Structure formats: C-alpha cells, structure tokens
C-alpha cells in the first residue's frame, strides 16, 4: 500500500504564493507519473499539474505560468509552487501517484483558500 501525505495548504490573499508538498511512502521511481489535482465545492476533481518519471511536465491551462511542479527523488517528494494565486484557485488539492499499470493512489488532500 502506498501512502501520500500532503502539506502546505492554507489561507492566502489574492496574488500570494503557497508551496504544497507531498511525501510518498516509497520510491518515486516506482511511479510513472506524479501529479496534483484539485476539487472545488460542487465541481469535479481536475488535473492541475503532472510530472513524469523522466521529468516531463504538463499543466492545466488555468495555471500555466503561475504554478510549477517539481520532484525530489531522493526525498520521495513532489512539490507544487503556486504563485499569483486567485480566488478561483480555492480548492482541496490532492497529490496523486500513478503506477505504470495505471493504478492510482491519492493523498488525503490539503485545503487552499485564496481570499479576494
């Protein structure tokens, strides 16, 4: 069983920054992709950013140029640096790990609230 534990959420004003962290219970090399998703009240969970085992990244159009995903394989951690935050970024953010057989694992989520 894989455990993913997120941290770093909180309350921030519009234009502010936060860095989310996710630590995995086993080596990141066992996963094809690591990612961050978010879910706002009344909305479906959506992909925010993803990074492959080879370091290729992709982002939702709504966060391009503002968010950056990165990984530290030695620490088994994935980060999401969020800059120029907007109220519409308010959501619960989830860390995701996908194995090469497409099995998904999820963290418990961390709340990000951006006040206007």
Helices and strands as residue ranges (DSSP letters): E 4-7, E 10-13, E 18-24, G 28-30, E 31-39, E 46-52, E 57-59, E 67-72, E 77-82, G 87-89, E 91-99, E 104-106, E 110-115
